[in-house]
Amino acid sequence: MRLASVGKRVFVVGLVIVGIGGVLFQAAGAVWVPALLGVFTGLLNASVEETEPFLLVAVAFLLSSTGISNMALVGMLIDYFLGYAAVFVTGATGVVALLALCRAVRARKSLQRGTGPSSGHTEA
């Protein structure tokens, strides 16, 4: 089984757990499950091509879920669901952001050494 396929399945499992957790488990101690699944999802889905779109969508989701959960008309079940979903997405976003930062630092170092793609040299 390919790593991308595993990453997509972990993401779907995470969303199912978030949905069930938002309805059934309102305990604060249950929040580590979606957080760990989010970290695994971030590790499995953090390809270079998907980094920027993922981070943009994750930030938009986190901002909108915060705004929705602050609305007075939103019920407690949706509030718990959004809270668990935010924890899940935050775990994945943190990992993807750290990997993107590492890639940026590595690219900057290679440019400073003159071994970047624009210098015409290749690393041995």
C-alpha positions in Angstrom: 0.0 0.0 0.0 1.4 3.4 -1.0 2.1 6.1 1.7 -0.3 8.6 0.0 -3.1 6.0 0.3 -2.4 5.4 3.9 -2.3 9.1 4.6 -5.8 9.6 3.0 -7.2 6.7 5.0 -5.8 8.1 8.2 -7.4 11.5 7.4 -10.8 9.8 6.8 -10.4 7.8 10.1 -9.5 11.0 11.8 -12.6 12.8 10.5 -14.8 9.8 11.6 -13.3 9.9 15.1 -13.8 13.6 15.3 -17.5 13.2 14.2 -18.1 10.4 16.7 -16.1 12.2 19.4 -18.0 15.4 18.9 -21.3 13.6 19.5 -20.4 11.0 22.2 -17.4 12.2 24.1 -17.3 15.6 25.6 -14.5 14.8 28.0 -11.4 17.0 27.8 -9.2 13.9 28.1 -10.4 12.5 24.8 -8.8 15.4 22.9 -5.5 13.7 22.5 -6.9 11.1 20.0 -7.7 13.6 17.2 -4.5 15.5 18.1 -2.3 12.4 17.5 -4.3 11.4 14.4 -3.7 15.0 13.1 0.0 14.6 13.6 0.1 11.3 11.8 -2.0 12.8 9.0 0.4 15.7 8.7 3.4 13.3 8.5 1.7 11.1 5.8 0.3 13.9 3.7 3.1 16.5 3.7 4.2 16.4 0.1 6.0 19.5 -1.3 3.2 20.1 -3.9 0.4 20.0 -1.2 2.1 22.1 1.5 0.9 25.6 0.5 -2.7 24.7 -0.4 -3.0 22.6 2.8 -1.7 25.4 5.0 -4.0 27.9 3.4 -7.1 25.7 3.8 -6.1 24.7 7.3 -5.8 28.4 8.4 -9.1 29.2 6.8 -10.8 26.3 8.5 -9.3 27.1 11.9 -10.4 30.7 11.6 -13.9 29.9 10.5 -14.4 27.1 13.1 -13.4 29.6 15.8 -15.9 32.1 14.5 -18.7 29.6 14.1 -18.2 28.2 17.6 -18.5 31.7 19.1 -22.0 32.1 17.6 -24.8 32.0 20.1 -27.0 29.8 17.9 -24.6 26.9 17.5 -25.5 23.9 19.6 -23.2 22.2 22.0 -22.7 19.1 19.8 -21.5 21.2 16.9 -19.3 23.2 19.2 -17.7 19.9 20.4 -17.3 18.7 16.9 -15.7 21.9 15.8 -13.4 21.8 18.8 -12.3 18.2 18.0 -11.9 19.0 14.3 -9.8 22.1 15.1 -7.5 19.9 17.3 -7.2 17.4 14.5 -6.4 20.0 11.9 -4.1 21.8 14.2 -2.0 18.7 14.7 -1.7 18.2 11.0 -1.0 21.9 10.3 1.7 22.0 12.9 3.6 19.1 11.3 3.1 20.4 7.7 4.3 23.9 8.8 7.4 22.6 10.5 8.3 20.4 7.5 7.8 23.4 5.2 10.0 25.5 7.4 12.7 22.8 7.3 12.5 22.7 3.5 12.8 26.5 3.3 15.9 26.5 5.5 17.5 23.7 3.6 16.8 25.5 0.3 18.2 28.7 1.6 21.4 27.0 2.8 21.9 25.3 -0.6 21.5 28.7 -2.3 24.0 30.3 0.0 26.5 27.5 -0.8 25.9 28.0 -4.5 24.5 24.6 -5.0 20.9 25.6 -5.6 19.0 25.0 -8.8 19.7 28.5 -10.1 23.5 28.1 -9.8 23.9 25.3 -12.4 25.8 23.2 -9.9 24.6 19.9 -8.4 25.4 18.4 -5.1 27.5 15.3 -5.1 
